[in-house]
Amino acid sequence: HLCIAAHLLARARLFPHSRSLLSRLLAPGHRPHLAASLVDLLHRAALALGPRRSALPSVVDTLLSLLADRGFLDDAVLALGRVRELRVPPNTRTCNHILLRLARERRGPLVRRLFEQVPAPNVFTFNIVIDFLCKEGELAEARALFSRMKAIGCLPDVVTYNSLIDGCGKCGELEEVEQLVGEMRGCGCTPDVVTYNALVNCFCKFGRMERAYSYFAEMKREGVMANIRTYSTFVDAFCKKGMVREAMKLFAQMRIKGMTPNEVTYTCLVDGTFKAGRLDDAFVLIDEMVQQGVPLNVVTYTVQVDGLCKEGKIAEAEDVFRLMEKAGVKANELLYTTLIHGHFMNKNSERALDLLNEMKDKGMELDVSLYGALICGLCNLQKVDEAKSLLNKMDECGLKPNNIIYTNIMDACFKEVKESEAIALLHKMQDSGFQLNVVTYCALVDGLCKAGSVDEAVSHFNKMRDLGLEPNVHTYTALIDGLCKNGCLTKAVALLDEMAGKGLSLDKVVYTSLMDGYLKQGNLQDAFALKAEMINSGLQLDLYGYTCFVWGFCNLNMMQEAREVLSEMIGNGITPDTVIYNCLISKYQKLGHIEEAASLQNEMESVLPSCTIGDAAPGSDG
């Protein structure tokens, strides 16, 4: 009876009443998987009423819309399939309505399936699917659909182009973005504020600020009013580039134009001011947010916690964390990770692990990123065993550690003189199918060199190149330093030449390592040649570099030259440490120059209080 009444009401054009009756079929307790059966009931009612009294297409469309609105999307698709089997032409508008709901819920397979069932797809149909594909990053499929759309004579509109411009822009396809803008204008589509926002966003995102600004200027010329999103995009881009002053100016312009900044705009600016070290400005903005009634969300709180942690203000970060909880804003995994990382930076591993347990108690998912922050923090505090324990917990939870996690623990093992454990981790990485990257090889080469296993370090360095990985400056530096410390100067110089040939900048560590090697061999000529080359390249000797020269001269009993180096470093504003003074004093004593030794002892005590005569530089004979 309800089905017959629904037909009669629809036939009388009383559509709201017809819809109300049909909605009773979907009342609580209704089993939505019987939607296809409802289509059959409506079909039988139409046959009973006859063509003059029934309204089958109308009531079927209403049923499909109701299913979509109630969230019974799978049943809506099944019902639509039954409608097609009964050869009742579904309304394109209804199909679009279901498609849009499916797209919003990211039901990719159903979106594709339903699209192919739409009897007469129009521009709205194509727009829904193209926009969905662009948002999913499926650009190739979106482009193919765009071509198909034009091929059947369905003209794209501004919405079509906006979706494609936004999709290509977010993937960095900036040349294609420019082509789409040109094509859009060529077919008579006028860019609107959505178009310009997409253009500004993509060019800002990929560092093309000048081009973004040119589109911003074009907006003004074309009379398109920039909105809050336009300004927020620029504010965010300026802040990410560290151009906080420019962001502030734009923020002021925006308010002069009568726009009220939202939480996104404020949060971008708060983040930028924190990162620029302008904490006072950041808190002024936060106070302003509160006064203006702009809600502080979890992102805003995370930005505050991150900024305070990076400034070493952990107590203040904890205060913000507690304020957030009082305000009823729930902390998410990212905020916890940020605070945990801050405590590790402050060398407070106990509080960091307490926060981890708090997360577990709240039923939060502990992801790879969080474990990575914990393990990195423990490694930096030389707590390798605790870091390895967390690595085992990851395995128990079914989480796969990444290269960074393994590399951090391996590096920490080397630093703790646990070479065998570091190598065991390396084998575990390889057994797990990890492809070692440049950073991992760098840690491996450096660790092996410091452990005295130079031949093994050279072997891994060569293997790295065989795999097509290009060593970076740090890898070369680690190996050159290791070779020099183990007396392999010829190989070290060959690597130095190789670096120069590749255009890699030689840093202070490379030069100092080689100079130290030459000085230990008594080769003053090559050591001084390297020193001159280093200074010509714009680098200056540091404390360690001067220590190498002082030790080298002392080792050759060239005390006058050693004292000249001491005077040079003091003249260059570098304060000698106990190693340098002890090296000179000890040598003077061995040579029987007691007065010189006593004079230097007095000088050392005046420059460096509470010091004693200790060992000279490592490796010294005197």
Residue pairs with C-beta under 8 A, 6 or more apart in sequence:
2 21
2 22
2 24
2 25
3 41
3 42
3 44
3 45
3 59
4 45
4 48
4 49
5 21
6 18
6 21
6 22
6 42
6 45
6 59
6 62
7 18
7 42
7 45
7 46
7 49
7 53
7 54
7 55
7 56
7 59
8 49
8 53
9 15
9 17
9 18
9 21
10 18
10 55
10 58
10 59
10 62
11 53
11 54
11 55
15 58
15 62
18 55
18 58
18 59
18 62
19 62
19 65
19 66
22 59
22 62
22 63
22 66
23 66
25 38
25 63
26 32
26 66
26 67
26 70
26 72
32 67
32 70
32 72
32 75
33 75
33 78
35 63
35 67
35 72
35 75
35 76
35 78
35 79
36 75
36 78
36 79
36 81
36 82
38 63
38 79
39 60
39 63
39 79
39 82
39 83
39 86
40 82
42 56
42 59
42 60
42 63
43 56
43 86
43 88
45 54
46 54
46 55
46 56
46 59
47 54
56 88
57 88
57 89
57 90
57 91
60 83
60 88
60 90
61 90
61 91
61 93
61 94
63 79
64 76
64 79
64 80
64 83
64 90
64 94
64 97
64 98
65 94
65 97
65 98
67 73
67 75
67 76
67 79
67 98
68 76
68 97
68 98
68 101
69 101
71 101
73 98
73 101
73 102
73 105
73 107
73 110
74 110
76 98
76 101
77 98
77 102
77 110
77 113
77 114
80 90
80 95
80 98
80 114
80 117
81 117
83 90
84 90
84 117
89 119
90 118
90 119
92 118
92 119
92 120
92 121
92 122
92 125
93 124
95 114
95 117
95 118
95 119
95 125
96 118
96 122
96 124
96 125
96 128
98 114
99 111
99 114
99 115
99 118
99 125
99 128
99 129
100 128
102 110
102 111
102 114
103 111
103 128
103 129
103 131
103 132
106 132
106 136
108 132
108 136
111 128
111 129
111 132
112 129
115 121
115 125
115 129
118 125
121 154
122 154
123 149
123 154
123 155
123 156
123 157
123 159
123 160
126 145
126 146
126 149
126 154
126 156
126 160
127 157
127 159
127 160
127 163
129 145
130 142
130 145
130 146
130 149
130 160
130 163
130 164
131 159
131 163
133 139
133 141
133 142
133 145
133 167
134 142
134 163
134 164
134 166
134 167
134 168
135 167
137 167
137 170
137 171
139 167
139 168
139 171
139 173
142 163
142 164
142 167
143 164
146 156
146 160
146 164
149 156
149 160
150 156
155 187
156 187
156 189
157 189
158 184
158 189
158 190
158 191
158 192
158 194
158 195
161 180
161 181
161 183
161 184
161 189
161 195
162 192
162 194
162 195
162 198
164 180
165 177
165 180
165 181
165 184
165 195
165 198
165 199
165 202
166 198
166 201
166 202
168 174
168 176
168 177
168 180
168 202
169 177
169 198
169 199
169 201
169 202
169 203
169 205
170 201
170 202
170 205
172 202
172 206
174 202
174 203
174 206
174 208
177 199
177 202
181 191
181 195
181 199
184 191
184 195
185 191
190 222
191 199
191 222
191 224
192 224
193 219
193 224
193 225
193 226
193 227
193 230
196 215
196 216
196 218
196 219
196 224
196 226
196 230
197 227
197 229
197 230
197 233
199 212
199 215
200 212
200 215
200 216
200 230
200 233
200 234
201 233
203 209
203 211
203 212
203 215
204 212
204 233
204 234
204 236
204 237
205 237
207 241
209 237
209 241
212 234
212 237
216 226
216 230
216 234
219 225
219 226
219 230
220 226
227 259
228 254
228 259
228 260
228 261
228 262
228 265
231 250
231 251
231 253
231 254
231 259
231 265
232 261
232 262
232 264
232 265
232 268
234 247
234 250
235 247
235 250
235 251
235 254
235 265
235 268
235 269
235 272
236 264
236 268
238 244
238 246
238 247
238 250
238 272
239 247
239 268
239 269
239 271
239 272
239 273
239 275
240 272
242 272
242 275
242 276
244 269
244 272
244 273
244 276
244 278
244 281
247 268
247 269
247 272
248 269
251 261
251 265
251 269
254 261
254 265
255 261
260 292
261 292
261 294
262 294
263 289
263 294
263 295
263 296
263 297
263 299
263 300
266 285
266 286
266 288
266 289
266 294
266 300
267 297
267 299
267 300
267 303
269 285
270 282
270 285
270 286
270 300
270 303
270 304
270 307
271 303
271 306
271 307
273 279
273 281
273 282
273 285
273 307
274 282
274 303
274 304
274 306
274 307
274 308
274 310
274 311
275 307
275 310
277 311
279 307
279 308
279 311
279 313
282 304
282 307
286 296
286 300
286 304
289 296
289 300
290 296
296 324
296 327
296 329
297 329
298 324
298 329
298 330
298 331
298 332
298 335
301 320
301 321
301 324
301 329
301 331
301 335
302 332
302 334
302 335
302 338
304 317
304 320
305 317
305 320
305 321
305 335
305 338
305 339
305 342
306 338
306 342
308 314
308 316
308 317
308 320
308 342
309 317
309 338
309 339
309 341
309 342
309 343
309 345
309 346
310 342
310 345
312 345
312 346
314 342
314 343
314 346
314 348
317 339
317 342
318 339
321 331
321 335
321 339
324 331
324 335
325 331
332 364
333 359
333 364
333 365
333 366
333 367
333 369
333 370
336 355
336 356
336 358
336 359
336 364
336 370
337 369
337 370
337 373
339 355
340 352
340 355
340 356
340 370
340 373
340 374
340 377
341 373
341 376
341 377
343 349
343 351
343 352
343 355
343 377
344 352
344 373
344 374
344 376
344 377
344 378
344 380
344 381
345 377
347 381
349 377
349 378
349 381
349 383
349 386
352 374
352 377
353 374
356 366
356 370
356 374
359 366
359 370
360 366
366 397
366 399
367 399
368 394
368 399
368 400
368 401
368 402
368 405
371 390
371 393
371 394
371 399
371 401
371 405
372 401
372 402
372 404
372 405
372 408
374 387
374 390
375 387
375 390
375 391
375 405
375 408
375 409
376 404
376 405
376 408
378 384
378 386
378 387
378 390
379 387
379 408
379 409
379 411
379 412
380 412
382 412
382 415
382 416
384 409
384 412
384 413
384 416
384 418
384 421
387 408
387 409
387 412
388 409
388 421
391 401
391 405
391 409
394 400
394 401
394 405
400 432
403 429
403 434
403 436
403 437
403 439
403 440
404 439
406 425
406 428
406 429
406 434
406 440
407 439
407 440
407 443
409 425
410 422
410 425
410 426
410 440
410 443
410 444
410 447
411 422
411 443
411 446
411 447
413 419
413 421
413 422
413 425
413 447
414 422
414 443
414 446
414 447
414 448
414 450
414 451
415 447
415 450
417 451
419 447
419 448
419 451
419 453
422 444
422 447
426 436
426 444
429 436
429 440
430 436
436 444
436 464
436 467
436 469
437 469
438 464
438 469
438 470
438 471
438 472
438 475
441 460
441 461
441 464
441 469
441 471
441 475
442 471
442 472
442 474
442 475
442 478
444 457
444 460
445 457
445 460
445 461
445 464
445 475
445 478
445 479
445 482
446 474
446 475
446 478
446 482
448 454
448 456
448 457
448 460
448 482
449 457
449 478
449 479
449 481
449 482
449 483
449 485
449 486
450 482
452 486
454 482
454 483
454 486
454 488
457 478
457 479
457 482
458 479
458 483
458 491
461 471
461 475
461 479
464 471
464 475
465 471
472 504
473 499
473 504
473 505
473 507
476 495
476 498
476 499
476 504
476 510
477 507
477 509
477 510
477 513
479 495
480 492
480 495
480 496
480 510
480 513
480 514
481 509
481 510
481 513
483 489
483 491
483 492
483 495
483 517
484 492
484 513
484 514
484 516
484 517
485 513
485 516
485 517
487 517
487 520
487 521
489 514
489 517
489 518
489 521
492 513
492 514
492 517
493 514
496 506
496 510
496 514
499 506
499 510
500 506
506 534
506 537
507 539
508 534
508 539
508 542
508 545
511 530
511 531
511 533
511 534
511 539
511 545
512 541
512 542
512 544
512 545
512 548
514 530
515 527
515 530
515 531
515 534
515 545
515 548
515 549
516 548
516 552
518 524
518 526
518 527
518 530
519 527
519 548
519 549
519 551
519 552
519 555
520 552
520 555
520 619
522 552
522 555
522 556
524 552
524 556
527 549
527 552
531 541
531 545
531 549
534 541
535 541
540 572
541 549
541 569
541 572
541 574
542 574
543 569
543 574
543 575
543 576
543 577
546 565
546 566
546 568
546 569
546 574
546 576
546 580
547 577
547 579
547 580
547 583
547 617
548 617
549 562
549 565
550 562
550 565
550 566
550 580
550 583
550 584
550 617
551 583
551 616
551 617
551 619
551 620
553 559
553 561
553 562
553 565
554 562
554 583
554 584
554 587
554 616
554 620
554 622
555 620
555 621
555 622
557 587
557 591
559 584
559 587
559 588
559 591
559 593
559 596
562 584
562 587
563 584
566 576
566 580
566 584
569 576
570 576
575 607
575 608
576 604
576 607
577 608
578 604
578 608
578 611
578 612
578 614
579 616
579 617
580 617
581 600
581 601
581 603
581 604
581 608
581 611
582 613
582 614
582 615
582 616
583 616
583 617
583 620
584 600
585 597
585 600
585 601
585 604
585 613
586 613
586 615
586 616
586 620
586 622
587 616
587 622
588 594
588 596
588 597
588 600
589 597
590 622
601 613
604 611
605 611
616 622
